[in-house]
């Protein structure tokens, strides 16, 4: 167990006003460490420190920002083993995931936005010829569209990936010349403090990065409503995102919202069923289904329906559920006892709604840990709550369809639209169907991601886009500069 963590405000490690709370290992139910309980006043102090630091940080040369971000990536890579051990302990991720998908991705994002700091911010526009008139003589006017930093950005991160999610916000925000207040998820905040340490060691000036935590919602609310905050970048549930958006609307604050998902996976009769099973099966194993991009809602054409259900059942049955520290484990715990209860309640709801339970859904026989066995429901209909609502656990539902038009209609009949998937042997059809899906991203015969492609959602899955250069745009404001030729 680590000691009592302090807040990071204005470059100083600060005692929290309201004491500490316990961070629990989801696999062992042991205490990982003590996270600080900030007061509302301390959150405001962090935002004020970010505001003060913004004046100088926003004027630093891009090369200096790049150097600091590159150095931060070096430090994270140097500390991979202790960082990964902590991430595994507080998030419940398996050891390979903690090392390769959390810490390593965090380092990669700092590296990517070190390069991003050097990307041009000016876009030249065609000159415009204006005739003489009330505004003056005839002339030729040149123009530039220039991206400028927004100001102070509050970054509220999700619990499923404390490294990649936080770095994916902090790195592009800093690259663009913003300063940040990071409010991590209460379940696994300690990794984010290690990130702040790495940035401080790398040379980030005091106040550039601030981290505040608390177990109660009012800490997040203070990080949103502080008058010093210009933008909020949030990853989490749609319901919380809606409340944040209301506050941002009143203050005219810029928003980047990456919210819930209920990814539809359309599997056509001509699909490679084995490929589809492997892709959809990641819902069971990757973060134990606690990921908004997961293909949790399978829409299968009747010609492959039975084979697909049987394949998914066999796949789920082969997965080892257990301690993330064990190299043989594929499915770790969910984040908390409360979330385990929520997932289990959805499994029970699926049965009551008339879905056919094919495998799993029970509680594995461990003395400790918040485990849920992967669950698969077949013969579902789109009016079932298990089909419509985000469960955020290792639960997959399968809905049959007859023809392409019906399949697309079923996929689009959702409040969400983050990432959908299409499996088909006819590539032309797959791309045609992708164009009909109301989702921010579509995977064609893959669940893989291109980390330069824009990421974000339609409908209740969010507002705005990040990843790659799109993140640099998200954390900047456009300024027009016009001059006479």
C-alpha angles and dihedrals in degrees: 000000000000122000131257110305121223127215119257110228127159092347093306130108102237132195110242117244094223102044124238142302130211122261107211128212104234092211100049103017087229123136111264095186146310118277121204123254106218122202122232087252091056092051089053088048090054091051090048090051089051090050092051092048093048094073093065101027093055088056097050117115113262088238090061093050089048092051093053094047091047091050090049089055089052091052094048090051091048091053096041097124100051091038092051092047090054093045091051092048097050101035101035092232117152116259095255091047093048091050102036106028102030113031097023092048090048090055091045091054093053088049092048094051093045082067089040092060087065096051114114114264096192124084114190115222127207113271116255124219112217124194121226113277145127091317093059143270125348112275151147115258125202123203143190129197105214127188113224129184116269096222126237113014124197110210114199110187136201126245097233096075115014093178106041095038096048094042090047088061104032098045099054091039091055092042089059093050100260125133121225146217109199119204107184125201109276094236098065111011100137094084090058090057088055087053090053090050091053092050092048091050088048090059106263103160120245112280094020091102123025128176125199128172142184140161095231127075094239091077091060090044091054090050088055102041098042108124089226093063117095101176139020123210109191135179116186145071124352092235093057091042090056091054091048091049090054091055092044090050092056090051096038089237121166115250138205110184125184103180140163130328141196099186115207117217110198110201114190128203092255094052127121094252094196090055091048091050092051092049097044090042090067086077088071097048113024105090085335089284093306094131129100094218094059119124092237097151112063117195106192129188111235095244091067099023099103094041091049094049091048091048093050091047091052091046093051091047092057095054118106112226115200152084111357089218090065112090090218094059118108101167117045129184128290116252102266147358089255091054092046088054090050093052091046090051089056091050089054090045090054090057092048091049091057101255113147112246106221102174143349133348095137128114113265114237100256124137092219137025139056100268131165122182114234110267131206125192123191134187091041127160128212094247093064116106091225086061097043104039130067108248097179095208142088094294125124125187125198125209121185124225136184110208140012095262092053092046093053091046091052092048092051094045092093139099087229134070113170109122126348128183136216126199115191138136088221103079093189090056092045091056092044091052091046088060090055096051117098096222136115091235138018126199113208110207090334145071089208123119133222104219094210093055119100114264126204143088148269122226115357092351093086154281126272135005135262141169123090115011089335088075090057088054091047092056095048141070123223118239123189117218115193130183138170117259 
